[in-house]
Amino acid sequence: MSASRLALALSQGHFDPRTVDRVLAAGIATPVEVAEFEAAELQVVQPLQPDHDRLAAAGLSVAPDFPEAAAPFDLAYVALPRARDRARGWIASASARLRDGGWLVVDGAKTDGIDSLWRAARDRLDGADALTKAHGRLFWGRVGADRFADWQAGAQEGDGYVTGAGVFSAAHADPGSIALAAALPARLPSHLADLGAGWGYLAAAALTREGPERIDLVEADRVALAAAQANVTDPRAAFHWADALSWTPSAPVDGIVMNPPFHAGRSADPSIGRAFIARAAALLSPQGKLWLVANRHLPYETELTSRFQDWREIGGTAAFKLIEAARPRRTGKGPKR
């Protein structure tokens, strides 16, 4: 998102932040994005745990979901997420919390679909206007009651599971996760973790095997974690709204399953998957094992060799590979043994 687009719109007099008393901001990652509204009462919505905690540490009032406010907001600022369904849902939720005639302001990059969203939204806004800058667009207008009610996003269903708007593989289980679940051994260790658990498919599969007494589902996206809680009702499951790269259990785990992310925005970034592998090695007990699935082209082999004494490919297709790694090397920080 570009704070400069908002600053430009304000400098051109399209709307005056001094005239609003209560502001709702959804999806921002840093305080600078809403610095223009520092004189107003500000409520931030951020479901991604690392960003949520960073904003809270900066002194902002932040929640993982849209609040049921006692009073309506004067202006809602939506920093566009990548997923179309989540973007529409945020706009609907933000609009529903505005006073009649309140300002809706939406900011996003062209690669995240801001132009098509502008075309879909502008006829629903009074006094709609927009500006384009820095490969993105900011648009705004005043809203009345229920202008975007049909955009509201709730729980979704995929392959018999509850998912959610904007979560990974919301319509159906990811083929790689399906393959990894099928390749898991008949007996698994007693204490497991699923790093980047999403809506819980791998964890649910692991609990069908013999052996597990506990599985920790670690997921940074509150929407995905809520879906996982609906899907994995086994009492052996524990849920953690946390960044998998910083989460630490009270004791080393004996086994980890994961389908780690590998995108930063829309660009592939293998360093994310490598960081997941390093973190898994740090969290495992000396005889612990890791089972992971990755796209075939991702270069994880060097990291696996660096972090584990043994690893092997246990299956896959032309599109992805299934890997089992064992005996983590004692590098990096993990829970006390």
RASULLIN-V235623 format. One record per pair of residues at least 4 apart in sequence whose ideal C-beta (glycine too) atoms are under 7 Angstrom apart, sorted by the first residue. I is the first residue (numbers start at 1). GAP is how many residues later the second one is. D is the distance in whole Angstrom. If there is no record, write none. Layout:
i=I gap=GAP d=D
i=I gap=GAP d=D
This chain:
i=1 gap=32 d=6
i=1 gap=78 d=4
i=1 gap=106 d=5
i=1 gap=107 d=7
i=2 gap=105 d=7
i=2 gap=131 d=7
i=2 gap=132 d=5
i=2 gap=134 d=6
i=3 gap=4 d=6
i=3 gap=29 d=6
i=3 gap=30 d=5
i=4 gap=4 d=6
i=4 gap=129 d=6
i=4 gap=130 d=6
i=5 gap=4 d=7
i=5 gap=102 d=6
i=5 gap=126 d=7
i=5 gap=128 d=5
i=5 gap=129 d=7
i=5 gap=131 d=6
i=5 gap=133 d=4
i=6 gap=4 d=6
i=6 gap=30 d=6
i=6 gap=101 d=6
i=6 gap=132 d=6
i=7 gap=4 d=6
i=7 gap=29 d=6
i=8 gap=4 d=6
i=8 gap=123 d=6
i=8 gap=125 d=6
i=9 gap=5 d=5
i=9 gap=122 d=6
i=9 gap=129 d=6
i=9 gap=131 d=7
i=10 gap=5 d=7
i=10 gap=7 d=6
i=10 gap=26 d=6
i=14 gap=115 d=6
i=14 gap=126 d=7
i=15 gap=88 d=6
i=15 gap=125 d=7
i=17 gap=19 d=5
i=17 gap=20 d=5
i=17 gap=22 d=7
i=17 gap=23 d=7
i=18 gap=21 d=7
i=20 gap=20 d=5
i=20 gap=54 d=4
i=20 gap=55 d=4
i=21 gap=19 d=6
i=21 gap=20 d=6
i=21 gap=53 d=6
i=22 gap=18 d=6
i=22 gap=19 d=5
i=22 gap=49 d=7
i=22 gap=51 d=5
i=22 gap=52 d=5
i=23 gap=14 d=5
i=23 gap=17 d=5
i=23 gap=19 d=5
i=23 gap=50 d=6
i=23 gap=51 d=7
i=23 gap=52 d=5
i=23 gap=54 d=7
i=24 gap=19 d=5
i=24 gap=49 d=4
i=24 gap=52 d=4
i=24 gap=70 d=6
i=24 gap=73 d=6
i=25 gap=9 d=5
i=25 gap=17 d=6
i=25 gap=19 d=5
i=25 gap=52 d=5
i=26 gap=19 d=4
i=26 gap=52 d=5
i=26 gap=53 d=7
i=26 gap=64 d=5
i=26 gap=68 d=6
i=27 gap=19 d=7
i=27 gap=51 d=6
i=27 gap=52 d=4
i=27 gap=53 d=7
i=27 gap=54 d=6
i=27 gap=63 d=6
i=28 gap=5 d=4
i=28 gap=6 d=6
i=28 gap=16 d=6
i=28 gap=18 d=7
i=28 gap=51 d=5
i=29 gap=22 d=5
i=31 gap=4 d=7
i=31 gap=24 d=7
i=31 gap=27 d=5
i=31 gap=29 d=6
i=33 gap=46 d=6
i=34 gap=8 d=6
i=34 gap=43 d=7
i=37 gap=5 d=6
i=42 gap=18 d=6
i=42 gap=19 d=7
i=43 gap=18 d=5
i=43 gap=24 d=6
i=44 gap=11 d=6
i=44 gap=16 d=5
i=44 gap=17 d=7
i=44 gap=18 d=4
i=45 gap=18 d=6
i=45 gap=20 d=7
i=45 gap=21 d=5
i=46 gap=5 d=5
i=46 gap=6 d=4
i=46 gap=9 d=6
i=46 gap=16 d=6
i=46 gap=18 d=7
i=47 gap=17 d=5
i=47 gap=18 d=7
i=47 gap=174 d=6
i=47 gap=175 d=4
i=47 gap=176 d=5
i=48 gap=4 d=6
i=48 gap=172 d=6
i=48 gap=173 d=6
i=49 gap=4 d=6
i=49 gap=171 d=4
i=49 gap=192 d=5
i=49 gap=193 d=6
i=49 gap=194 d=6
i=50 gap=4 d=6
i=50 gap=170 d=6
i=50 gap=193 d=5
i=51 gap=4 d=6
i=52 gap=4 d=6
i=52 gap=10 d=6
i=52 gap=12 d=6
i=53 gap=4 d=6
i=54 gap=4 d=7
i=55 gap=5 d=5
i=55 gap=7 d=5
i=56 gap=4 d=7
i=56 gap=6 d=5
i=63 gap=4 d=6
i=64 gap=158 d=4
i=65 gap=157 d=7
i=66 gap=27 d=4
i=66 gap=31 d=7
i=69 gap=4 d=7
i=69 gap=28 d=6
i=72 gap=25 d=6
i=72 gap=26 d=6
i=72 gap=27 d=4
i=72 gap=30 d=7
i=73 gap=24 d=5
i=73 gap=25 d=5
i=73 gap=26 d=7
i=73 gap=29 d=6
i=74 gap=25 d=6
i=74 gap=28 d=5
i=74 gap=29 d=7
i=75 gap=27 d=6
i=75 gap=28 d=4
i=75 gap=30 d=7
i=76 gap=18 d=4
i=76 gap=19 d=7
i=76 gap=21 d=7
i=76 gap=22 d=6
i=76 gap=26 d=7
i=76 gap=28 d=5
i=76 gap=29 d=7
i=77 gap=28 d=5
i=78 gap=12 d=5
i=78 gap=13 d=6
i=78 gap=16 d=5
i=78 gap=28 d=5
i=79 gap=28 d=6
i=80 gap=7 d=5
i=80 gap=26 d=6
i=80 gap=27 d=6
i=80 gap=28 d=3
i=80 gap=32 d=5
i=80 gap=34 d=6
i=81 gap=5 d=5
i=81 gap=6 d=5
i=81 gap=9 d=7
i=81 gap=85 d=6
i=82 gap=30 d=5
i=83 gap=4 d=7
i=83 gap=82 d=6
i=83 gap=83 d=3
i=84 gap=4 d=6
i=84 gap=29 d=6
i=85 gap=4 d=6
i=85 gap=68 d=5
i=85 gap=80 d=4
i=85 gap=81 d=6
i=86 gap=4 d=6
i=86 gap=67 d=6
i=86 gap=79 d=4
i=86 gap=80 d=3
i=87 gap=4 d=7
i=87 gap=30 d=6
i=88 gap=4 d=6
i=88 gap=63 d=4
i=88 gap=65 d=6
i=89 gap=4 d=6
i=89 gap=62 d=7
i=89 gap=63 d=6
i=89 gap=64 d=3
i=89 gap=76 d=5
i=90 gap=4 d=6
i=91 gap=4 d=6
i=91 gap=15 d=6
i=91 gap=30 d=7
i=91 gap=57 d=5
i=91 gap=60 d=6
i=92 gap=4 d=6
i=92 gap=56 d=4
i=92 gap=57 d=6
i=92 gap=59 d=4
i=92 gap=60 d=4
i=93 gap=4 d=7
i=93 gap=59 d=7
i=94 gap=4 d=7
i=94 gap=10 d=7
i=95 gap=9 d=6
i=95 gap=48 d=5
i=95 gap=52 d=6
i=95 gap=53 d=5
i=98 gap=4 d=3
i=98 gap=6 d=7
i=98 gap=45 d=6
i=100 gap=44 d=6
i=100 gap=45 d=6
i=101 gap=41 d=5
i=102 gap=40 d=7
i=102 gap=41 d=6
i=103 gap=37 d=6
i=103 gap=39 d=6
i=104 gap=21 d=7
i=104 gap=36 d=6
i=104 gap=37 d=6
i=104 gap=39 d=5
i=105 gap=33 d=7
i=105 gap=35 d=4
i=106 gap=11 d=7
i=106 gap=33 d=5
i=107 gap=29 d=7
i=107 gap=31 d=5
i=108 gap=4 d=5
i=108 gap=6 d=4
i=108 gap=28 d=6
i=108 gap=29 d=7
i=109 gap=5 d=6
i=109 gap=26 d=6
i=109 gap=27 d=4
i=110 gap=4 d=6
i=110 gap=5 d=6
i=110 gap=25 d=5
i=110 gap=26 d=6
i=110 gap=27 d=7
i=111 gap=155 d=6
i=113 gap=4 d=6
i=114 gap=4 d=6
i=114 gap=22 d=6
i=114 gap=23 d=5
i=115 gap=4 d=7
i=115 gap=22 d=6
i=116 gap=4 d=6
i=117 gap=4 d=6
i=118 gap=4 d=6
i=118 gap=12 d=6
i=118 gap=19 d=6
i=118 gap=21 d=5
i=121 gap=4 d=6
i=121 gap=18 d=7
i=122 gap=6 d=4
i=122 gap=17 d=7
i=124 gap=23 d=5
i=124 gap=24 d=6
i=125 gap=16 d=3
i=125 gap=17 d=7
i=125 gap=18 d=6
i=126 gap=15 d=6
i=126 gap=16 d=4
i=127 gap=14 d=5
i=127 gap=15 d=6
i=128 gap=11 d=7
i=128 gap=13 d=4
i=129 gap=10 d=7
i=129 gap=11 d=6
i=129 gap=12 d=7
i=130 gap=7 d=6
i=130 gap=8 d=6
i=130 gap=9 d=4
i=131 gap=7 d=6
i=132 gap=5 d=5
i=143 gap=4 d=5
i=153 gap=12 d=4
i=155 gap=7 d=5
i=155 gap=9 d=6
i=155 gap=72 d=7
i=156 gap=7 d=5
i=156 gap=8 d=6
i=156 gap=9 d=7
i=156 gap=14 d=6
i=157 gap=5 d=7
i=158 gap=5 d=5
i=158 gap=12 d=6
i=158 gap=13 d=5
i=158 gap=14 d=5
i=159 gap=13 d=5
i=159 gap=14 d=5
i=161 gap=38 d=6
i=161 gap=40 d=7
i=161 gap=70 d=5
i=162 gap=37 d=7
i=162 gap=65 d=5
i=162 gap=68 d=4
i=162 gap=69 d=6
i=163 gap=4 d=6
i=163 gap=7 d=4
i=163 gap=36 d=5
i=163 gap=64 d=5
i=164 gap=6 d=7
i=164 gap=35 d=7
i=164 gap=59 d=4
i=164 gap=60 d=6
i=164 gap=62 d=7
i=164 gap=63 d=5
i=165 gap=58 d=7
i=166 gap=57 d=6
i=167 gap=31 d=6
i=167 gap=32 d=6
i=167 gap=54 d=6
i=167 gap=56 d=6
i=167 gap=57 d=4
i=167 gap=60 d=6
i=168 gap=30 d=5
i=169 gap=4 d=6
i=169 gap=5 d=4
i=173 gap=4 d=6
i=173 gap=5 d=5
i=173 gap=28 d=5
i=174 gap=4 d=7
i=174 gap=85 d=6
i=175 gap=4 d=6
i=176 gap=4 d=6
i=176 gap=83 d=6
i=176 gap=117 d=4
i=176 gap=144 d=4
i=177 gap=4 d=6
i=177 gap=24 d=5
i=177 gap=25 d=5
i=177 gap=82 d=5
i=177 gap=116 d=6
i=178 gap=4 d=7
i=179 gap=4 d=6
i=179 gap=114 d=6
i=179 gap=136 d=7
i=179 gap=137 d=7
i=179 gap=141 d=7
i=179 gap=143 d=6
i=180 gap=4 d=7
i=180 gap=22 d=7
i=180 gap=77 d=7
i=180 gap=79 d=7
i=180 gap=111 d=6
i=180 gap=113 d=4
i=180 gap=142 d=5
i=181 gap=20 d=7
i=181 gap=21 d=6
i=181 gap=24 d=4
i=183 gap=131 d=5
i=183 gap=132 d=5
i=183 gap=139 d=5
i=184 gap=4 d=6
i=184 gap=21 d=7
i=184 gap=22 d=6
i=184 gap=25 d=6
i=184 gap=107 d=6
i=186 gap=23 d=6
i=186 gap=24 d=6
i=187 gap=22 d=6
i=187 gap=23 d=5
i=187 gap=24 d=5
i=188 gap=4 d=6
i=188 gap=18 d=6
i=188 gap=21 d=5
i=188 gap=23 d=5
i=188 gap=24 d=5
i=188 gap=67 d=6
i=189 gap=22 d=6
i=189 gap=65 d=3
i=189 gap=66 d=4
i=189 gap=100 d=7
i=190 gap=21 d=6
i=190 gap=22 d=6
i=190 gap=23 d=4
i=190 gap=64 d=6
i=191 gap=22 d=7
i=191 gap=23 d=5
i=191 gap=62 d=5
i=191 gap=63 d=5
i=192 gap=14 d=6
i=192 gap=20 d=5
i=192 gap=23 d=4
i=192 gap=61 d=6
i=192 gap=62 d=7
i=192 gap=63 d=5
i=192 gap=64 d=7
i=192 gap=65 d=7
i=193 gap=22 d=7
i=193 gap=23 d=4
i=193 gap=25 d=6
i=193 gap=56 d=7
i=193 gap=60 d=5
i=193 gap=63 d=5
i=193 gap=90 d=7
i=194 gap=8 d=5
i=194 gap=9 d=4
i=194 gap=21 d=6
i=194 gap=23 d=5
i=194 gap=24 d=7
i=194 gap=63 d=5
i=194 gap=64 d=6
i=195 gap=23 d=5
i=195 gap=49 d=4
i=195 gap=61 d=6
i=195 gap=63 d=4
i=195 gap=65 d=7
i=195 gap=81 d=6
i=195 gap=84 d=7
i=195 gap=85 d=6
i=196 gap=22 d=7
i=196 gap=23 d=6
i=196 gap=48 d=5
i=196 gap=62 d=6
i=196 gap=63 d=7
i=196 gap=64 d=6
i=196 gap=65 d=6
i=196 gap=80 d=7
i=197 gap=5 d=7
i=197 gap=6 d=6
i=197 gap=20 d=4
i=197 gap=21 d=6
i=197 gap=22 d=5
i=197 gap=31 d=6
i=198 gap=21 d=6
i=198 gap=26 d=5
i=198 gap=30 d=7
i=199 gap=25 d=5
i=199 gap=28 d=4
i=199 gap=29 d=5
i=199 gap=32 d=6
i=200 gap=4 d=5
i=200 gap=17 d=6
i=200 gap=27 d=7
i=200 gap=28 d=3
i=200 gap=31 d=4
i=200 gap=32 d=4
i=201 gap=4 d=7
i=202 gap=4 d=6
i=202 gap=55 d=5
i=202 gap=57 d=6
i=203 gap=4 d=7
i=203 gap=12 d=5
i=203 gap=14 d=5
i=203 gap=25 d=7
i=203 gap=29 d=5
i=203 gap=34 d=6
i=204 gap=27 d=6
i=204 gap=28 d=5
i=206 gap=6 d=6
i=206 gap=9 d=6
i=206 gap=51 d=6
i=207 gap=5 d=6
i=207 gap=8 d=6
i=207 gap=27 d=5
i=207 gap=29 d=6
i=212 gap=24 d=6
i=213 gap=23 d=6
i=214 gap=22 d=5
i=214 gap=24 d=7
i=215 gap=21 d=6
i=215 gap=22 d=5
i=216 gap=22 d=5
i=216 gap=24 d=6
i=216 gap=33 d=6
i=217 gap=11 d=5
i=217 gap=15 d=7
i=217 gap=20 d=6
i=217 gap=22 d=5
i=217 gap=23 d=7
i=218 gap=22 d=5
i=218 gap=24 d=5
i=218 gap=26 d=5
i=218 gap=29 d=5
i=219 gap=5 d=5
i=219 gap=6 d=4
i=219 gap=9 d=6
i=219 gap=22 d=7
i=220 gap=22 d=7
i=220 gap=23 d=5
i=220 gap=24 d=7
i=221 gap=4 d=7
i=222 gap=4 d=6
i=222 gap=19 d=6
i=223 gap=4 d=7
i=224 gap=4 d=6
i=225 gap=4 d=6
i=225 gap=14 d=6
i=225 gap=16 d=5
i=226 gap=4 d=7
i=227 gap=4 d=6
i=228 gap=4 d=6
i=228 gap=11 d=6
i=229 gap=10 d=6
i=232 gap=5 d=5
i=240 gap=7 d=6
i=242 gap=4 d=7
i=242 gap=5 d=4
i=243 gap=4 d=6
i=244 gap=32 d=6
i=244 gap=35 d=6
i=245 gap=30 d=6
i=245 gap=34 d=5
i=248 gap=87 d=5
i=249 gap=4 d=6
i=249 gap=34 d=7
i=249 gap=86 d=5
i=250 gap=85 d=7
i=251 gap=84 d=6
i=252 gap=31 d=6
i=252 gap=32 d=6
i=252 gap=33 d=4
i=252 gap=36 d=7
i=252 gap=82 d=6
i=252 gap=83 d=5
i=252 gap=85 d=6
i=253 gap=30 d=6
i=253 gap=31 d=6
i=253 gap=32 d=7
i=253 gap=35 d=6
i=254 gap=31 d=5
i=254 gap=34 d=5
i=255 gap=33 d=6
i=255 gap=34 d=5
i=256 gap=24 d=5
i=256 gap=27 d=7
i=256 gap=28 d=6
i=256 gap=34 d=5
i=257 gap=34 d=5
i=258 gap=18 d=6
i=258 gap=22 d=7
i=258 gap=34 d=5
i=259 gap=33 d=7
i=259 gap=34 d=5
i=260 gap=12 d=7
i=260 gap=13 d=5
i=260 gap=16 d=4
i=260 gap=32 d=7
i=261 gap=11 d=6
i=262 gap=6 d=6
i=262 gap=7 d=6
i=262 gap=8 d=6
i=262 gap=10 d=6
i=262 gap=11 d=5
i=262 gap=33 d=7
i=262 gap=36 d=6
i=263 gap=4 d=7
i=263 gap=5 d=6
i=263 gap=6 d=6
i=264 gap=5 d=4
i=264 gap=8 d=7
i=270 gap=4 d=6
i=270 gap=28 d=5
i=270 gap=29 d=6
i=271 gap=4 d=6
i=272 gap=4 d=7
i=273 gap=4 d=7
i=273 gap=21 d=6
i=273 gap=25 d=6
i=273 gap=27 d=6
i=274 gap=4 d=6
i=274 gap=26 d=6
i=274 gap=29 d=4
i=275 gap=4 d=6
i=276 gap=4 d=6
i=277 gap=4 d=7
i=277 gap=23 d=6
i=277 gap=26 d=5
i=277 gap=27 d=6
i=277 gap=30 d=6
i=278 gap=4 d=7
i=278 gap=25 d=7
i=278 gap=29 d=6
i=278 gap=54 d=6
i=279 gap=4 d=6
i=280 gap=4 d=6
i=280 gap=10 d=5
i=281 gap=26 d=4
i=281 gap=27 d=6
i=281 gap=47 d=4
i=281 gap=48 d=7
i=281 gap=51 d=7
i=282 gap=50 d=4
i=282 gap=51 d=6
i=282 gap=52 d=4
i=283 gap=51 d=5
i=283 gap=52 d=7
i=284 gap=4 d=3
i=284 gap=6 d=7
i=284 gap=44 d=5
i=287 gap=40 d=7
i=288 gap=40 d=6
i=289 gap=35 d=6
i=289 gap=36 d=7
i=289 gap=37 d=5
i=290 gap=35 d=4
i=291 gap=33 d=6
i=292 gap=31 d=5
i=293 gap=27 d=6
i=293 gap=29 d=5
i=294 gap=4 d=5
i=294 gap=6 d=6
i=294 gap=26 d=6
i=294 gap=27 d=6
i=294 gap=29 d=7
i=295 gap=24 d=7
i=295 gap=25 d=5
i=296 gap=20 d=7
i=296 gap=22 d=6
i=296 gap=23 d=6
i=296 gap=24 d=6
i=296 gap=25 d=5
i=300 gap=4 d=6
i=301 gap=4 d=6
i=302 gap=4 d=6
i=303 gap=4 d=6
i=304 gap=4 d=6
i=304 gap=7 d=5
i=304 gap=19 d=7
i=304 gap=21 d=6
i=307 gap=21 d=6
i=307 gap=22 d=6
i=307 gap=24 d=7
i=308 gap=17 d=4
i=308 gap=18 d=6
i=308 gap=19 d=6
i=308 gap=20 d=6
i=308 gap=21 d=6
i=309 gap=18 d=4
i=309 gap=20 d=6
i=310 gap=15 d=7
i=310 gap=16 d=5
i=310 gap=17 d=5
i=311 gap=12 d=6
i=311 gap=13 d=7
i=311 gap=14 d=4
i=312 gap=12 d=6
i=313 gap=8 d=6
i=313 gap=9 d=7
i=313 gap=10 d=6
i=314 gap=8 d=5
i=314 gap=9 d=7
i=314 gap=10 d=5
i=315 gap=7 d=4
i=316 gap=4 d=5
i=316 gap=5 d=4
i=316 gap=6 d=5
